Amino acid sequence: MRRVVLALVLVGGVAAVVFGGWDALIVYAFFAAIAGGLAYGAAIGGGWIEGLSRSRFDRDDRR
């Protein structure tokens, strides 16, 4: 799966250069880095986020 995602990112980068030039590649790389960071952070910190959510919704004093 990682190879497929990496291939799609590379194809997107090539398409950005072909259709938009080098400036478009810089913008594409910027947003790809943000998306990759968010995906990695969610994979690492998903348990922490889920724990906060559960503690909020599992309390007995909810209205």
BELPEPE-V585005 format. One record per residue. N is the residue number from 1. OMEGA is omega in degrees with one decimal (NA if undefined). BURIAL is I if it has 16 or more other ideal C-beta (glycine too) atoms within 10 Angstrom, else O. Layout:
<<N;OMEGA;BURIAL> <N;OMEGA;BURIAL>>
This chain:
<<1;179.3;O> <2;178.6;O> <3;179.0;O> <4;179.6;O> <5;178.3;O> <6;177.7;O> <7;178.5;O> <8;177.7;O> <9;178.9;O> <10;177.2;O> <11;176.7;O> <12;176.9;O> <13;177.4;O> <14;178.5;O> <15;178.0;O> <16;178.9;I> <17;-176.9;O> <18;-173.3;O> <19;-175.0;O> <20;-179.0;O> <21;-175.3;O> <22;178.0;O> <23;177.9;O> <24;178.0;O> <25;179.0;I> <26;178.4;O> <27;178.9;O> <28;-179.5;I> <29;178.5;O> <30;-178.2;O> <31;175.8;O> <32;177.9;O> <33;177.6;O> <34;-179.7;O> <35;178.2;O> <36;177.9;O> <37;178.0;O> <38;179.5;O> <39;179.0;O> <40;178.8;O> <41;178.1;O> <42;179.1;O> <43;-179.3;O> <44;-172.5;O> <45;-177.4;O> <46;179.4;O> <47;179.0;O> <48;179.3;O> <49;178.8;O> <50;178.3;O> <51;176.3;O> <52;-179.1;O> <53;-178.9;O> <54;-178.9;O> <55;179.2;O> <56;-173.0;O> <57;-179.6;O> <58;180.0;O> <59;-179.9;O> <60;-176.2;O> <61;176.4;O> <62;175.4;O> <63;NA;O>>
